[in-house]
């Protein structure tokens, strides 16, 4: 996987279309790093198509990324998650 995501805006996920370029890059690069540490079975639960909501969290300076199974993570500008 390419850890230097630079996809153009025409290919953005509809659920994240409201993000600016930097926020979208944070989402994608953090997603790549995050899922790369998961096993295959776990990773299948967290495909891009399973993201149901991405919210800006200004208080914590991150993106709250919600998945269809109810799980969610904070994705931070330094490409870490919690």
C-alpha positions as a Markdown table, in Angstrom:
| # | Residue | x | y | z |
|---|---|---|---|---|
| 1 | Unk | 0.0 | 0.0 | 0.0 |
| 2 | Unk | 1.1 | 3.5 | -0.7 |
| 3 | Unk | 1.6 | 5.5 | 2.5 |
| 4 | Unk | 1.8 | 8.7 | 0.5 |
| 5 | Unk | -1.8 | 9.0 | -0.6 |
| 6 | Unk | -2.3 | 11.9 | -3.0 |
| 7 | Unk | -5.6 | 11.0 | -4.7 |
| 8 | Unk | -7.4 | 13.8 | -6.5 |
| 9 | Unk | -10.7 | 15.2 | -5.2 |
| 10 | Unk | -12.8 | 13.5 | -8.0 |
| 11 | Unk | -12.1 | 10.1 | -6.4 |
| 12 | Unk | -13.0 | 11.1 | -2.8 |
| 13 | Unk | -15.2 | 9.0 | -0.6 |
| 14 | Unk | -18.7 | 10.5 | -0.6 |
| 15 | Unk | -18.8 | 10.2 | 3.2 |
| 16 | Unk | -15.7 | 12.4 | 3.4 |
| 17 | Unk | -16.5 | 14.9 | 0.6 |
| 18 | Unk | -16.8 | 17.7 | 3.1 |
| 19 | Unk | -13.2 | 17.5 | 4.2 |
| 20 | Unk | -10.6 | 19.9 | 2.9 |
| 21 | Unk | -7.5 | 18.5 | 1.1 |
| 22 | Unk | -5.4 | 18.3 | 4.2 |
| 23 | Unk | -8.1 | 16.6 | 6.3 |
| 24 | Unk | -8.7 | 14.1 | 3.5 |
| 25 | Unk | -5.0 | 13.3 | 3.3 |
| 26 | Unk | -5.0 | 12.7 | 7.1 |
| 27 | Unk | -8.0 | 10.4 | 6.8 |
| 28 | Unk | -6.5 | 8.3 | 4.0 |
| 29 | Unk | -2.9 | 8.1 | 5.2 |
| 30 | Unk | -4.0 | 7.3 | 8.8 |
| 31 | Unk | -6.5 | 4.7 | 7.5 |
| 32 | Unk | -3.7 | 3.0 | 5.5 |
| 33 | Unk | -1.4 | 2.9 | 8.5 |
| 34 | Unk | -4.2 | 1.8 | 10.9 |
| 35 | Unk | -5.5 | -1.0 | 8.8 |
| 36 | Unk | -1.9 | -2.2 | 8.0 |
| 37 | Unk | -1.5 | -3.4 | 11.6 |
| 38 | Unk | -4.7 | -5.4 | 11.5 |
| 39 | Unk | -5.0 | -9.0 | 10.6 |
| 40 | Unk | -6.9 | -9.9 | 7.4 |
| 41 | Unk | -10.1 | -10.9 | 9.1 |
| 42 | Unk | -10.1 | -7.7 | 11.2 |
| 43 | Unk | -9.2 | -5.6 | 8.3 |
| 44 | Unk | -12.2 | -6.9 | 6.3 |
| 45 | Unk | -14.4 | -5.2 | 8.9 |
| 46 | Unk | -12.8 | -1.8 | 8.3 |
| 47 | Unk | -12.7 | -1.3 | 4.5 |
| 48 | Unk | -13.2 | 2.2 | 3.2 |
| 49 | Unk | -16.7 | 1.3 | 2.1 |
| 50 | Unk | -17.6 | 0.5 | 5.7 |
| 51 | Unk | -17.0 | 4.1 | 6.9 |
| 52 | Unk | -20.4 | 5.7 | 7.6 |
| 53 | Unk | -19.4 | 9.1 | 9.0 |
| 54 | Unk | -16.3 | 11.3 | 9.3 |
| 55 | Unk | -16.6 | 14.3 | 11.6 |
| 56 | Unk | -14.2 | 17.1 | 12.4 |
| 57 | Unk | -13.4 | 17.1 | 16.1 |
| 58 | Unk | -12.0 | 20.6 | 16.7 |
| 59 | Unk | -11.8 | 20.1 | 20.4 |
| 60 | Unk | -9.4 | 17.1 | 20.1 |
| 61 | Unk | -7.9 | 18.3 | 16.8 |
| 62 | Unk | -8.7 | 15.1 | 14.9 |
| 63 | Unk | -11.2 | 13.4 | 12.7 |
| 64 | Unk | -13.8 | 11.0 | 14.3 |
| 65 | Unk | -14.1 | 8.1 | 11.8 |
| 66 | Unk | -17.2 | 5.9 | 12.3 |
| 67 | Unk | -17.7 | 2.5 | 10.8 |
| 68 | Unk | -20.9 | 0.6 | 10.1 |
| 69 | Unk | -20.2 | -1.9 | 13.0 |
| 70 | Unk | -20.5 | 1.0 | 15.5 |
| 71 | Unk | -16.7 | 1.2 | 16.1 |
| 72 | Unk | -15.0 | 4.6 | 15.7 |
| 73 | Unk | -11.5 | 6.0 | 16.0 |
| 74 | Unk | -9.9 | 9.4 | 16.3 |
| 75 | Unk | -7.5 | 10.0 | 13.4 |
| 76 | Unk | -4.9 | 12.7 | 14.2 |
| 77 | Unk | -2.9 | 15.0 | 11.9 |
| 78 | Unk | 0.3 | 13.2 | 12.7 |
| 79 | Unk | -1.2 | 10.0 | 11.1 |
| 80 | Unk | -1.8 | 8.2 | 14.3 |
| 81 | Unk | -5.1 | 7.0 | 15.8 |
| 82 | Unk | -6.7 | 6.4 | 19.1 |
